[in-house]
Amino acid sequence: MTDRDVTPDDSLLKQIFTTNHPRTISILLQDWDKCVFKAVFPPDREDCHSVCVVRLEAENENENENENLKNFTTIVALQKIAATILPELVSQPLQVGKAKNAQGRMFQFSVTGFIEGDLLQDVWQQLSADEQSSVVADLVQGLEKLHSVRLSDNRVQEILVETLLEEGDDVLKTLQQPGIFGGPHTGFLSDGSALLGSIMERRKLKKTFCSMEPMNISQDVRIQSRFDELGSIVINRSDIDNWPGEAVFCHNDLNPGNLVLQKGTSSRGTFEYKLAGIIDWELAGFYPASYELDLQDTHLGANQHVTFYLLLKEQMKTIVPRSTSQVALLQAMELIFESQQRVLSDGTNIPAHIRKRLMEHSRVARDDDPYVGWTRKSEDGPFPEYSSSAFQGLEDDVVEEMVARRKSKAK
């Protein structure tokens, strides 16, 4: 922590918790503009939330830097929607508002109940094969319920109105327009072309890795990788136009750090891990289901649990419709992301090199079916998954090597 990192001082705590003050707080994440902390209250607290998670995000004098704050309450609203659909897995937001610290700096804040348990990323390798399959099956069952919900649904619109009323009419009017889809991380979009543009924008680098241009007569779109072996694809205009109508509620960040497990007694009388919570709804929104399916490929390499990725993709593909438009979105996202990763791994980008080495170690290859993603052949033998310490060693080795390369290049 540095002196500039956001800290929940007494002024903030008194404004957030006006009647009951936390007995202890512990910082989960903080930087110059944000802080996430856990607040623990005395056990005799009147309500049932003895432990809460509080998110703070600072307002800035520069209006451009406040763009993310416009999404703060929308993210809270999306978590409320999720908690309505999956009350057993998603904690209902308890409070949202604004507060000033002792120096007069204004913050937006949200308070949510804390889900006790272990993060999947910390215990995955302790689970038996049956437990792993059961956890993923429960997760996909929850996703299927999320995917049954659309932005135009009455209950969704009611929650948005209740939560966003103070944000102004413009925000609500946008979300109430027919054909609107998307979410805070891409912006809310009016057509499929805007989704493609957002995907390209989020992957943008200083170096060009692929191009996207409309074809003159048909208005179909060609995406061309700068790497010949990755090739190009043409997406039909009719498929692009179908994406808004296929948009369903998605979490979009189902990595092992956002899934909470609890150990309990099974029907067989043994202690087993079960899925207990899905957290971090910052990337949530309304997208074609294939958008969320493809994002799992981008998480591969961010942690050592390749077996979780393989299991999740295997089961997720069964709940994503196999329309030509969903296939086209998968193919477009794959080409854009893999082209970007190729540029990054040709340089000294640390995450790209970690991903590349992890995939080489795991002996995975891209399947011809875009719904499958990365897979491995049964004849490759036992799966060589990294332990936590070995994966940390891999990360350390890559960091050391890339730093040395950068220093050498700078001479």
C-alpha positions in Angstrom: 0.0 0.0 0.0 1.1 3.6 -0.7 0.0 6.8 0.9 -2.1 7.5 -2.2 -4.1 4.3 -2.0 -7.7 4.6 -1.1 -8.4 3.6 2.5 -11.8 3.5 4.3 -11.3 6.2 7.0 -13.7 6.9 9.8 -15.5 9.5 7.8 -16.4 7.1 5.1 -17.3 4.3 7.5 -19.7 6.5 9.4 -21.5 7.6 6.3 -21.7 4.0 4.9 -22.7 2.3 8.2 -24.8 4.9 9.9 -26.1 2.8 12.8 -23.9 -0.3 13.2 -20.1 0.1 12.8 -17.9 -2.7 11.8 -15.8 -4.4 14.4 -12.9 -5.0 11.9 -12.2 -4.3 8.3 -9.7 -6.0 6.0 -8.6 -4.7 2.6 -9.1 -7.0 -0.3 -8.0 -4.7 -3.1 -6.9 -1.1 -3.3 -5.3 1.5 -5.6 -5.3 5.3 -6.0 -9.0 5.4 -7.0 -10.6 2.2 -5.7 -10.8 0.1 -2.6 -12.6 -3.2 -1.8 -12.8 -4.2 1.8 -14.5 -6.7 4.0 -16.4 -5.4 7.1 -17.1 -7.7 10.0 -19.7 -6.8 12.5 -20.4 -8.0 16.1 -22.4 -11.3 16.1 -25.3 -9.7 17.9 -26.0 -7.4 14.9 -29.8 -7.2 14.3 -29.7 -8.1 10.6 -28.3 -11.3 9.2 -25.3 -9.8 7.4 -22.5 -10.0 9.9 -19.9 -9.8 7.1 -20.2 -7.5 4.1 -18.0 -6.5 1.2 -17.8 -2.8 0.4 -16.6 -1.3 -2.9 -15.4 2.3 -3.1 -14.7 4.1 -6.3 -13.5 7.8 -6.4 -15.0 10.5 -8.4 -12.5 12.7 -10.3 -12.5 16.3 -11.4 -11.8 15.2 -14.9 -15.1 14.3 -16.5 -13.5 11.8 -18.9 -12.0 9.9 -16.0 -15.5 9.6 -14.5 -16.8 7.5 -17.4 -16.4 4.3 -15.4 -18.4 5.8 -12.5 -21.4 6.1 -14.8 -21.3 2.3 -14.9 -21.0 1.8 -11.1 -24.7 1.8 -10.3 -25.4 -0.2 -13.5 -23.1 -2.9 -12.3 -25.0 -2.9 -8.9 -28.2 -3.2 -10.8 -26.9 -6.2 -12.9 -25.9 -8.0 -9.7 -29.4 -7.4 -8.3 -30.8 -9.0 -11.4 -28.4 -11.9 -11.0 -29.3 -12.3 -7.3 -33.0 -12.4 -8.3 -32.3 -15.2 -10.8 -29.8 -17.2 -8.7 -30.5 -16.2 -5.0 -28.6 -19.3 -3.8 -25.4 -18.3 -5.6 -25.4 -14.5 -5.9 -25.4 -12.1 -2.9 -28.0 -9.3 -3.1 -26.6 -5.8 -3.0 -27.7 -4.2 0.2 -26.8 -0.5 -0.3 -25.5 1.9 -2.9 -24.7 5.6 -2.5 -22.0 8.3 -2.2 -19.8 9.3 0.7 -16.8 11.7 1.3 -13.6 10.9 3.1 -11.9 13.1 5.6 -10.2 15.0 2.9 -13.5 15.8 1.1 -12.9 13.4 -1.8 -16.2 11.9 -3.0 -16.7 8.2 -3.5 -19.4 6.0 -4.9 -19.9 2.9 -2.8 -21.8 -0.4 -2.7 -22.4 -2.9 0.1 -23.0 -6.5 -0.6 -23.3 -9.6 1.7 -20.1 -11.6 1.9 -20.1 -15.3 0.7 -18.1 -17.4 3.0 -16.0 -20.2 1.5 -12.9 -20.9 -0.6 -12.1 -19.5 -4.0 -12.1 -22.3 -6.6 -8.6 -21.2 -7.7 -7.3 -22.1 -4.3 -8.8 -25.5 -3.9 -9.5 -26.9 -7.4 -6.7 -29.5 -7.2 -8.0 -30.7 -3.9 -11.3 -31.7 -5.4 -11.9 -35.3 -6.6 -12.9 -35.8 -10.3 -16.5 -36.2 -9.2 -16.5 -33.0 -7.2 -14.9 -31.1 -10.1 -17.6 -32.3 -12.5 -20.4 -31.6 -10.0 -19.1 -28.0 -9.4 -19.0 -27.3 -13.1 -22.4 -28.9 -13.7 -23.9 -26.6 -11.0 -22.2 -23.6 -12.6 -23.5 -24.4 -16.0 -27.0 -25.0 -14.6 -26.9 -21.5 -13.1 -25.7 -20.1 -16.4 -28.6 -21.7 -18.2 -30.9 -19.8 -15.9 -29.1 -16.5 -16.5 -29.3 -17.1 -20.3 -33.1 -17.4 -20.0 -33.3 -13.7 -19.1 -33.4 -10.8 -21.5 -33.0 -7.0 -21.1 -36.6 -6.5 -22.1 -38.0 -8.8 -19.4 -40.4 -7.0 -17.1 -38.6 -7.9 -13.9 -35.2 -6.8 -15.4 -36.7 -3.4 -16.3 -38.2 -3.0 -12.9 -34.9 -3.6 -11.2 -33.1 -1.1 -13.5 -35.7 1.6 -12.8 -35.5 1.0 -9.0 -31.7 1.1 -9.0 -30.9 3.7 -11.7 -33.6 6.3 -11.1 -31.1 8.7 -9.6 -28.7 8.3 -12.6 -31.1 10.3 -14.8 -33.6 9.7 -17.5 -31.0 9.3 -20.2 -29.6 6.1 -18.7 -33.0 4.5 -18.3 -34.2 5.7 -21.8 -31.2 4.0 -23.3 -31.8 0.7 -21.6 -35.5 0.8 -22.5 -35.0 1.2 -26.2 -35.9 -1.9 -28.4 -32.8 -3.8 -29.6 -30.4 -2.4 -27.0 -27.9 -4.9 -25.7 -24.4 -5.0 -24.2 -23.2 -3.9 -20.8 -20.8 -1.6 -18.9 -17.6 -3.0 -20.2 -18.5 -2.6 -23.9 -21.1 0.1 -23.5 -24.8 -0.5 -24.4 -25.0 -1.0 -28.1 -27.7 -0.5 -30.7 -26.6 -3.0 -33.4 -24.3 -5.9 -34.1 -21.7 -3.7 -35.9 -21.2 -1.8 -32.6 -20.4 -5.1 -30.8 -17.7 -5.9 -33.4 -16.3 -2.5 -33.1 -16.2 -2.7 -29.3 -14.4 -6.1 -29.4 -11.8 -4.6 -31.7 -11.4 -1.5 -29.6 -10.9 -3.5 -26.4 -8.1 -5.6 -28.0 -6.4 -2.7 -29.7 -2.6 -2.4 -29.6 -0.1 0.0 -31.0 0.8 -2.6 -33.6 -1.9 -3.7 -36.0 -2.8 -7.3 -35.6 -5.9 -7.6 -37.8 -8.2 -5.4 -39.9 -11.9 -5.2 -40.2 -13.7 -3.6 -43.2 -17.2 -3.8 -44.8 -17.5 -5.4 -48.2 -18.9 -2.9 -50.7 -22.1 -4.4 -52.0 -23.3 -6.9 -49.4 -22.2 -4.9 -46.3 -20.8 -8.2 -45.0 -17.7 -7.7 -42.9 -14.2 -9.2 -43.5 -11.8 -9.6 -40.6 -8.3 -10.3 -41.8 -5.4 -11.3 -39.5 -2.0 -9.9 -40.2 -0.7 -13.5 -39.8 -1.3 -15.6 -43.0 -1.7 -18.8 -41.0 -4.6 -17.3 -39.1 -6.3 -16.2 -42.2 -9.5 -14.3 -42.5 -13.3 -14.7 -42.2 -16.3 -13.0 -43.7 -19.3 -12.4 -41.5 -22.6 -12.1 -43.2 -24.6 -8.9 -42.5 -27.7 -11.0 -41.6 -25.7 -12.7 -38.8 -24.4 -9.4 -37.5 -28.0 -8.1 -37.5 -29.2 -11.1 -35.5 -26.9 -10.5 -32.5 -29.0 -8.0 -30.6 -32.0 -10.3 -30.7 -29.9 -13.2 -29.4 -28.6 -11.2 -26.4 -29.2 -12.9 -23.0 -27.9 -12.2 -19.5 -24.2 -13.2 -19.1 -21.6 -13.0 -16.3 -18.6 -12.9 -18.8 -15.8 -13.5 -16.2 -16.2 -17.0 -15.0 -12.6 -17.5 -14.0 -11.6 -19.6 -10.9 -11.1 -16.4 -8.8 -14.8 -15.5 -9.1 -16.3 -18.7 -7.9 -16.7 -19.5 -4.3 -16.9 -23.1 -3.0 -18.1 -24.4 0.4 -17.5 -27.8 2.0 -20.6 -29.7 3.2 -22.0 -33.1 3.7 -23.0 -35.0 0.5 -25.9 -37.4 0.1 -23.4 -40.2 0.7 -22.4 -38.7 4.1 -19.0 -37.5 2.9 -17.6 -34.0 3.0 -17.5 -32.5 -0.5 -17.0 -29.1 -2.1 -20.0 -27.5 -3.7 -20.5 -24.3 -5.6 -21.6 -21.6 -3.2 -21.2 -18.3 -5.0 -20.5 -16.4 -8.2 -18.9 -13.0 -7.5 -17.6 -10.0 -9.4 -20.3 -8.8 -11.9 -18.3 -6.0 -13.5 -18.3 -7.5 -16.9 -21.9 -8.7 -16.8 -24.5 -7.6 -19.4 -26.7 -8.8 -22.2 -24.9 -10.5 -25.0 -25.3 -13.5 -27.4 -24.4 -16.6 -25.4 -21.5 -17.3 -27.7 -19.9 -14.1 -26.5 -19.6 -15.5 -23.0 -18.5 -18.9 -24.3 -15.6 -17.4 -26.3 -14.5 -15.2 -23.4 -13.5 -18.5 -21.6 -10.8 -18.9 -24.1 -9.3 -15.5 -23.1 -9.2 -16.7 -19.5 -7.0 -19.7 -20.4 -3.5 -18.9 -19.2 -4.6 -16.5 -16.5 -4.3 -19.3 -14.0 -3.0 -22.9 -13.9 -6.3 -24.7 -13.9 -6.6 -25.9 -17.5 -8.8 -28.8 -16.4 -11.4 -26.3 -15.1 -11.4 -24.6 -18.5 -11.8 -27.9 -20.4 -14.6 -29.1 -18.2 -16.4 -25.8 -18.3 -16.2 -25.4 -22.1 -17.3 -29.0 -22.6 -20.5 -28.3 -20.6 -21.1 -24.7 -21.7 -21.2 -25.6 -25.3 -24.4 -27.5 -24.7 -26.4 -24.4 -23.6 -25.2 -22.1 -26.4 -27.5 -22.2 -29.5 -25.9 -23.4 -32.7 -27.2 -20.7 -35.0 -25.0 -19.4 -37.9 -24.9 -16.0 -36.1 -23.6 -17.5 -32.9 -21.0 -19.4 -34.8 -19.9 -16.3 -36.7 -19.4 -14.4 -33.4 -17.3 -17.2 -32.0 -15.1 -17.2 -35.1 -14.7 -13.4 -35.2 -13.8 -13.2 -31.5 -11.3 -16.1 -31.9 -9.6 -14.6 -34.9 -9.3 -11.1 -33.2 -8.0 -12.5 -29.9 -5.5 -15.0 -31.3 -4.1 -12.4 -33.7 -3.6 -10.0 -30.8 -2.0 -12.7 -28.7 0.4 -13.6 -31.5 1.6 -10.0 -31.7 2.0 -9.8 -27.9 3.9 -13.1 -27.7 6.2 -12.0 -30.5 7.2 -9.2 -28.1 7.8 -9.2 -24.4 4.3 -9.2 -23.0 4.4 -11.2 -19.8 0.8 -12.6 -19.7 1.0 -13.6 -23.4 4.2 -15.6 -22.8 2.7 -17.2 -19.7 -0.4 -18.3 -21.7 1.8 -19.6 -24.5 4.0 -21.7 -22.2 1.0 -23.0 -20.2 -0.7 -24.1 -23.4 2.4 -25.8 -24.7 2.9 -27.6 -21.3 -0.7 -28.7 -21.3 -0.5 -29.9 -24.9 -3.8 -28.3 -26.0 -4.7 -27.6 -29.6 -7.5 -25.6 -31.2 -10.4 -27.8 -32.1 -12.2 -27.4 -35.5 -15.5 -26.9 -33.7 -15.5 -23.2 -32.4 -17.8 -24.3 -29.6 -15.1 -26.5 -28.2 -12.2 -24.1 -28.2 -8.9 -25.5 -27.0 -8.8 -29.2 -26.3 -6.3 -32.1 -26.0 -6.3 -35.6 -27.4 -6.8 -38.7 -25.1 -3.7 -40.3 -26.5 -1.6 -37.4 -25.0 -1.8 -39.3 -21.7 -2.3 -38.0 -18.1 -2.9 -34.3 -17.9 0.2 -32.4 -16.7 -1.5 -29.7 -14.7 0.7 -27.2 -12.8 0.7 -27.1 -9.0 0.3 -23.6 -7.5 4.0 -23.5 -6.7 5.0 -24.7 -10.1 2.8 -22.1 -11.8 4.3 -19.4 -9.6 7.7 -20.6 -10.8 6.6 -20.4 -14.4 5.3 -16.8 -13.8 8.6 -15.9 -12.1 10.7 -17.3 -14.9 8.7 -15.5 -17.6 8.9 -12.2 -15.7 12.7 -12.6 -15.3 13.2 -13.5 -18.9 11.0 -10.6 -20.3 12.6 -8.0 -18.0 16.0 -9.2 -19.3 14.9 -8.9 -22.9 13.6 -5.4 -22.3 16.8 -4.3 -20.7 18.8 -5.8 -23.6 16.6 -4.1 -26.2 17.0 -0.8 -24.4 20.8 -0.8 -24.6 
